[in-house]
Amino acid sequence: MDIWSTVFSFQDYGELVVLVRNSILAGAVLGIVGGLIGPFVVARNMPFAVHGISELSFAGASASLLLGVNVVTGSLVGSVVAALLIGLLGSRARDRNSVIAVLMPFGLGLGILCLALYKGRAANKFGLLTGQIVSVDNPQLGFLVVIAVIVVVTLLVVWRPLMFASVDPDVAAAAGIPVRTLGLVFMLVLGLATAVSVQIVGALLVLSLLVTPAAAALRVTVNPLLVPVLSVVFAVTSVVGGILLALGGGLPISPYVTTISFAIWVVCRVIGARKERRGRDRVAVREQHEPGEPGLPAAAPTEGVRA
């Protein structure tokens, strides 16, 4: 019972909600950003890149914490540097994975070194890895909203060509779409989105915000309009729901966010599996009725006609 009361304890809950109002707003904003950029991450097969960028974002934030400068700025610098390196050096998938595999341990090691040298509160160290809910003040919320607006507006401007280039880059290049330029633009907005997400869910679990909601949405529909809408709904539900649940206990926000996000993905996967099964059954029934008319048996073959 002690463990349960630690995980879910809603004593003085109303007062706590008021205290973290900025964090709830920040979570909703991040859900919108993560939900919109997630389908592109999945379409371009870049979840690994998100993790690599988050490690450099963590390194930048840790260095800023050690030096006593703005942590959000350090996180942004680390993310942008990682995004540019991955975008410039990893134009091909194989090269990109190699670059990410090199950057990830470097960023994580540099971040751990900075945290080891940091003599401040341990909660600040832990929050960079697993997220925190009480650290968003008015200036940080305003900064986060500005970054989110930049990401969303950029995505809306390049949405159609970027989706074309993500689904079939060779055909898009043949059609005259600047695939490489769009790739760099996408990496930059992905770096910005990752940096602001790290502030809430932590560097280790940022995939639950930028990948899982989109992956869940794609399990239930392939409609190009419904996928981003569902992805945004799932992401906002995960982050805001995780924040509200985390208020009840003394645990970090990340276990709640990741659990909600995973539960949504499981439900969507079950729904998607049922839809696929029904689709296969319909195809099987249709094949049984061919080559005759639907619902009628095929005509029996004749060996010949007697004179």
C-alpha positions as CSV (number, residue, x, y, z in Angstrom):
1,M,0.0,0.0,0.0
2,D,2.9,2.4,0.7
3,I,4.1,2.0,-2.9
4,W,0.6,2.6,-4.3
5,S,0.1,5.7,-2.2
6,T,3.4,7.0,-3.5
7,V,2.4,6.5,-7.1
8,F,-1.1,7.8,-6.7
9,S,-1.8,10.2,-3.9
10,F,-4.2,13.0,-4.5
11,Q,-4.0,14.9,-1.2
12,D,-4.3,18.7,-1.7
13,Y,-4.6,18.0,-5.4
14,G,-6.4,21.2,-6.3
15,E,-3.6,23.4,-4.9
16,L,-1.0,21.4,-6.7
17,V,-2.7,21.8,-10.0
18,V,-2.6,25.6,-9.6
19,L,1.1,25.4,-8.8
20,V,2.0,23.6,-12.1
21,R,-0.3,25.5,-14.4
22,N,2.6,26.5,-16.5
23,S,3.8,22.9,-16.8
24,I,0.3,21.8,-17.9
25,L,0.3,24.5,-20.6
26,A,3.8,23.5,-21.6
27,G,2.8,19.9,-21.8
28,A,-0.1,20.7,-24.1
29,V,2.2,22.8,-26.4
30,L,4.7,20.0,-26.6
31,G,2.0,17.5,-27.3
32,I,1.0,19.6,-30.4
33,V,4.6,19.9,-31.5
34,G,5.4,16.2,-31.0
35,G,2.1,15.1,-32.6
36,L,2.8,17.1,-35.7
37,I,6.4,16.2,-36.2
38,G,6.0,12.5,-35.2
39,P,4.5,11.3,-38.5
40,F,7.5,12.7,-40.4
41,V,9.9,11.0,-38.0
42,V,8.2,7.7,-38.6
43,A,7.8,8.2,-42.4
44,R,11.5,9.0,-42.7
45,N,12.5,6.1,-40.3
46,M,14.3,8.4,-37.9
47,P,13.4,7.4,-34.3
48,F,17.1,6.7,-33.8
49,A,17.9,10.2,-34.8
50,V,15.5,11.6,-32.2
51,H,17.4,9.7,-29.5
52,G,20.8,10.9,-30.8
53,I,19.6,14.5,-30.8
54,S,18.3,14.1,-27.3
55,E,21.6,12.9,-26.0
56,L,23.4,16.1,-27.4
57,S,20.5,18.2,-26.0
58,F,21.2,16.6,-22.7
59,A,24.9,17.3,-23.0
60,G,24.2,21.0,-23.8
61,A,21.7,21.3,-20.9
62,S,24.2,19.6,-18.5
63,A,27.0,21.9,-19.5
64,S,24.8,25.0,-19.0
65,L,23.8,23.7,-15.6
66,L,27.5,23.4,-14.7
67,L,28.4,26.8,-16.0
68,G,25.4,28.5,-14.4
69,V,23.8,29.7,-17.7
70,N,20.3,29.2,-19.1
71,V,19.6,25.4,-19.3
72,V,17.1,25.8,-22.1
73,T,19.6,27.7,-24.3
74,G,22.2,25.0,-23.7
75,S,19.7,22.3,-24.6
76,L,18.8,24.1,-27.8
77,V,22.4,24.6,-28.8
78,G,23.1,20.9,-28.3
79,S,20.1,19.8,-30.3
80,V,20.8,22.2,-33.2
81,V,24.4,21.1,-33.4
82,A,23.4,17.4,-33.4
83,A,20.7,18.0,-36.0
84,L,23.0,19.8,-38.3
85,L,25.7,17.1,-38.0
86,I,23.2,14.3,-38.7
87,G,21.6,16.2,-41.6
88,L,24.9,17.1,-43.2
89,L,26.9,13.9,-42.6
90,G,24.1,11.4,-42.8
91,S,22.4,11.9,-46.1
92,R,22.0,8.2,-46.6
93,A,20.3,6.0,-44.0
94,R,23.4,3.8,-43.4
95,D,25.6,6.9,-42.9
96,R,23.0,8.6,-40.7
97,N,22.9,5.6,-38.4
98,S,26.6,5.5,-38.1
99,V,26.8,9.2,-37.3
100,I,24.1,8.9,-34.7
101,A,25.8,5.9,-33.1
102,V,29.0,8.0,-32.8
103,L,27.2,11.1,-31.4
104,M,25.0,9.3,-28.9
105,P,27.7,8.0,-26.5
106,F,29.7,11.2,-26.9
107,G,26.7,13.3,-25.9
108,L,25.7,11.0,-23.0
109,G,29.3,10.8,-21.7
110,L,29.8,14.6,-21.9
111,G,26.5,15.1,-20.1
112,I,27.3,12.7,-17.3
113,L,30.7,14.4,-16.9
114,C,29.1,17.8,-16.5
115,L,26.6,16.4,-14.0
116,A,29.3,14.8,-12.0
117,L,31.2,18.1,-11.7
118,Y,28.0,20.0,-10.8
119,K,27.7,20.6,-7.1
120,G,24.1,21.9,-7.0
121,R,20.8,20.1,-6.2
122,A,20.6,16.5,-7.2
123,A,17.0,17.1,-8.4
124,N,18.3,19.3,-11.2
125,K,20.6,16.5,-12.4
126,F,17.9,13.9,-12.3
127,G,15.3,16.1,-14.0
128,L,17.4,16.5,-17.1
129,L,17.3,12.7,-17.6
130,T,13.8,11.8,-16.5
131,G,11.8,15.1,-16.7
132,Q,10.3,17.4,-14.2
133,I,7.0,19.2,-13.7
134,V,7.7,22.2,-11.5
135,S,10.5,23.9,-13.4
136,V,8.5,25.8,-16.0
137,D,8.3,29.5,-15.1
138,N,6.7,32.3,-17.1
139,P,9.8,33.2,-19.1
140,Q,10.5,29.5,-19.9
141,L,6.9,29.0,-21.0
142,G,7.0,32.0,-23.3
143,F,10.3,30.8,-24.8
144,L,8.8,27.3,-25.3
145,V,5.8,28.8,-27.0
146,V,8.0,30.8,-29.4
147,I,10.0,27.7,-30.3
148,A,6.8,25.7,-30.8
149,V,5.3,28.3,-33.1
150,I,8.5,28.3,-35.2
151,V,8.4,24.5,-35.5
152,V,4.7,24.3,-36.3
153,V,4.7,27.2,-38.9
154,T,7.8,25.7,-40.6
155,L,6.1,22.3,-40.8
156,L,2.9,23.8,-42.2
157,V,4.9,25.6,-44.9
158,V,6.8,22.6,-46.1
159,W,4.2,19.9,-45.2
160,R,3.3,18.6,-48.7
161,P,6.8,18.6,-50.3
162,L,8.3,17.2,-47.1
163,M,5.8,14.4,-46.9
164,F,6.4,13.6,-50.6
165,A,10.1,13.6,-50.0
166,S,9.7,11.5,-46.8
167,V,7.5,8.8,-48.5
168,D,9.5,8.5,-51.8
169,P,12.6,10.6,-51.9
170,D,13.8,9.3,-55.3
171,V,10.5,10.2,-57.1
172,A,10.4,13.6,-55.2
173,A,13.9,14.4,-56.4
174,A,13.0,13.5,-60.0
175,A,10.0,15.8,-59.7
176,G,12.3,18.7,-58.8
177,I,11.7,18.9,-55.1
178,P,14.8,19.9,-53.1
179,V,15.0,16.8,-51.1
180,R,18.3,17.5,-49.4
181,T,17.3,21.1,-48.4
182,L,14.0,19.8,-47.0
183,G,16.0,17.2,-45.1
184,L,18.1,19.8,-43.4
185,V,15.1,22.0,-42.6
186,F,13.4,19.0,-41.1
187,M,16.5,18.1,-39.0
188,L,16.6,21.7,-37.6
189,V,12.9,21.7,-36.6
190,L,13.4,18.2,-35.2
191,G,16.3,19.5,-33.1
192,L,14.2,22.4,-31.8
193,A,11.3,20.0,-30.9
194,T,13.6,17.6,-29.2
195,A,15.2,20.4,-27.1
196,V,12.0,21.7,-25.7
197,S,10.7,18.2,-25.2
198,V,13.7,17.3,-23.1
199,Q,12.7,20.0,-20.6
200,I,9.5,18.1,-19.7
201,V,10.0,14.4,-20.3
202,G,13.8,14.2,-20.0
203,A,16.5,13.1,-22.4
204,L,16.1,9.4,-21.9
205,L,12.4,9.2,-22.7
206,V,11.8,11.8,-25.4
207,L,10.8,9.1,-27.9
208,S,7.5,8.6,-26.0
209,L,6.5,12.1,-27.2
210,L,8.0,12.4,-30.6
211,V,7.6,8.8,-31.9
212,T,5.1,6.7,-30.0
213,P,1.9,8.9,-30.6
214,A,2.6,8.9,-34.4
215,A,3.3,5.2,-34.4
216,A,0.0,4.6,-32.6
217,A,-1.9,6.8,-35.1
218,L,-0.5,4.9,-38.0
219,R,-1.7,1.7,-36.6
220,V,-5.4,2.7,-37.0
221,T,-5.4,4.8,-40.1
222,V,-3.2,5.9,-43.1
223,N,-5.4,8.9,-43.9
224,P,-2.9,11.8,-44.4
225,L,-5.3,14.2,-42.5
226,L,-6.3,11.9,-39.7
227,V,-2.8,10.7,-38.8
228,P,-1.4,14.1,-37.6
229,V,-4.7,14.8,-35.8
230,L,-4.7,11.5,-33.9
231,S,-1.0,11.9,-33.3
232,V,-1.5,15.3,-31.7
233,V,-4.5,14.0,-29.6
234,F,-2.4,11.0,-28.4
235,A,0.6,13.2,-27.6
236,V,-1.3,15.8,-25.7
237,T,-3.2,13.1,-23.7
238,S,0.1,11.4,-22.8
239,V,1.9,14.6,-21.6
240,V,-0.9,16.4,-19.9
241,G,-2.3,13.2,-18.4
242,G,1.2,12.3,-17.2
243,I,1.6,15.7,-15.5
244,L,-1.8,15.4,-13.8
245,L,-1.0,11.9,-12.5
246,A,2.5,12.8,-11.5
247,L,1.1,15.5,-9.1
248,G,-0.3,12.7,-7.0
249,G,3.1,11.3,-6.0
250,G,6.7,12.2,-5.6
251,L,7.9,10.4,-8.7
252,P,9.2,12.0,-11.9
253,I,6.8,12.7,-14.7
254,S,8.4,10.4,-17.2
255,P,7.0,7.0,-15.9
256,Y,3.4,8.4,-16.2
257,V,3.9,9.9,-19.6
258,T,5.5,6.8,-21.1
259,T,3.0,4.5,-19.5
260,I,0.0,6.4,-21.0
261,S,1.8,6.7,-24.4
262,F,2.5,2.9,-24.4
263,A,-1.0,2.0,-23.4
264,I,-2.4,4.1,-26.3
265,W,0.0,2.4,-28.7
266,V,-1.1,-1.1,-27.5
267,V,-4.8,-0.2,-27.9
268,C,-4.2,1.2,-31.4
269,R,-2.1,-1.9,-32.3
270,V,-4.9,-4.2,-31.3
271,I,-7.4,-2.1,-33.3
272,G,-5.1,-2.1,-36.3
273,A,-4.6,-5.9,-36.1
274,R,-8.4,-6.4,-36.1
275,K,-8.8,-4.1,-39.1
276,E,-6.1,-6.0,-41.0
277,R,-7.7,-9.3,-40.1
278,R,-11.1,-8.1,-41.4
279,G,-9.4,-6.8,-44.6
280,R,-7.7,-10.2,-45.2
281,D,-11.0,-12.0,-44.7
282,R,-12.8,-9.8,-47.2
283,V,-10.0,-10.4,-49.7
284,A,-10.3,-14.2,-49.2
285,V,-14.0,-14.1,-49.7
286,R,-13.6,-12.1,-52.9
287,E,-11.0,-14.5,-54.2
288,Q,-13.3,-17.4,-53.6
289,H,-16.0,-15.9,-55.8
290,E,-13.6,-15.2,-58.7
291,P,-13.7,-15.6,-61.7
292,G,-17.5,-15.7,-61.6
293,E,-19.8,-12.9,-60.4
294,P,-19.7,-12.0,-56.7
295,G,-21.8,-14.3,-54.7
296,L,-22.1,-16.9,-57.5
297,P,-20.0,-20.0,-58.2
298,A,-17.7,-19.9,-61.2
299,A,-18.9,-21.7,-64.3
300,A,-17.8,-25.2,-64.7
301,P,-15.2,-25.7,-67.5
302,T,-16.2,-27.5,-70.7
303,E,-14.0,-30.0,-72.5
304,G,-15.7,-29.3,-75.8
305,V,-18.9,-28.9,-77.7
306,R,-20.5,-31.9,-79.6
307,A,-21.6,-31.4,-83.1
